[in-house]
Amino acid sequence: MKKIHFNEVVTRDGFQIEPNFIATDEKIRLIDALSQCGYAKIEVTSFTSPKAIPMLRDAEEVMGRIQRVPGVEYTVLVPNLRGAERALESKADELNLVMSTSETHNLANLRMTREKSVASLSDVIRFVDGQVPINVSLSTSFGCPLEGVVLQSVVEEFSQRFVDLGVRGLTICDTTGMANPMQVAKMAQALSQRFSHLQLTFHFHNTRGMGLANILAALQNGIDRFDGSLGGLGGCPYAPGASGNISSEDSIHMLQAMGFDTGIDLPRLLAIARELPSIVGHDVPGQMIKAGLPLDLHPIPADVDELRNLDR
């Protein structure tokens, strides 16, 4: 079985639309705990305008105070040149740039056309000039609730333009939870063949209940990197109905149950996930928080009487 690389996005993508500010100390404590779980990457924060996303106004402090664990990449979202400057000063391991493949969504989310986004992100890539790796996330790659169908050829075209600029990776995002497994399989097969030298990550939402099925479809067609958000938190404020990301712990449990190596300490991660409702002040969508690990992953009871005493 191949190794699966999992990226945690809860403190950026998960937290960014929470209505109540989450204390800086809580963010740092959570990131430090997640750093011990075996993730490939943790998307810590975003260097966007504090007026645009007040939740992430403490980006510099968070990046400066987290305890970095060797082997984990600490990546940040960067919207523009000023954000790139701040990110480099904070010693981010990777910069994640973002634009939408849907013109309508790009105008709503970034307030510019797709071509202006390409020009702006190209300036960032040239400015960084190889100091740290760059990943580009392409939003609404599987469809847009404001515009409808997004053709795979459009996603491939924008992907190629950034590949030509020398990015290390691409994240193909189902921002609105519109993807289905057949669509994902086709996209994954085409991109993994065309860009086999890149870090290709797929980013799913579970808005319509197909998140885990979409992971499986991508996995079966060459993708071995996925984003997830602890507890299934997150969503896009500019995409109506786009509820939370796939739950990290639910996804990782599925992959490990199938025999894949994720490198994640699932019992440790699940313990952290169970603290999430008290951090955000409400219930979260993740199922493993409620159900727990199946019996065969727990120590086997010594006798039948002990087995009968387990919660059903």
SULCOR-V502907 format. One line per field, one symbol per residue. ss: DSSP state (2 for helix, 1 for strand, 0 for the rest). phi: phi as a letter, one per 20 degrees, with the letter a starting at -180 (. if undefined). psi: psi as a letter, one per 40 degrees, with the letter a starting at -180 (. if undefined). Layout:
ss=???
phi=???
psi=???
This chain:
ss=001011110222220000000002222222222200000011111100000002220022222220000000111110002222222220000111111100222222220002222222222222220000111111100001000100022222222222220000111110000000222222222222220000111110100000222222222000001111122200000000000010122222222220001000022222222002222200000002222000222000000222222000
phi=.feddddecffdffefdffdfeggfffffffffffeeoffbcefacedfgffcggdfdgfffffdfeedgndeddceceafffffffffelfebddebbdeeffffffedlbfffffgfffffffffflnfcfcddedflfdqcfecofdfgffffffgfffffenfebcdedegdmdfcgfffgfffffffffcfeefdddcdddgdmdgfffgfffffcoecccebcgmmfpqdfdcgnefgfffgffffggfffeneeemeefgfffffgfefgffenafcfgefgeemffgfdegfgfbfffffeffd
psi=hihhhhhhedecddddehdhhhiddddddddddddeeeidihhdahfihdddgddfefddddddeihhhhehhhiihhdadddddddddefidihhiiiiehdddddddefiidddddddddddddddfediihihhhifeeiheddbhhidddddddddddddefidihhhhgdefeiiddddddddddddddfeeihhhhhiifdfeedddddddddefehehiiihhefiaiheeghegaiiihddddddddddeeiheehgddddddddeeddddeeiiidhdddddiiideeihhididddddeih.
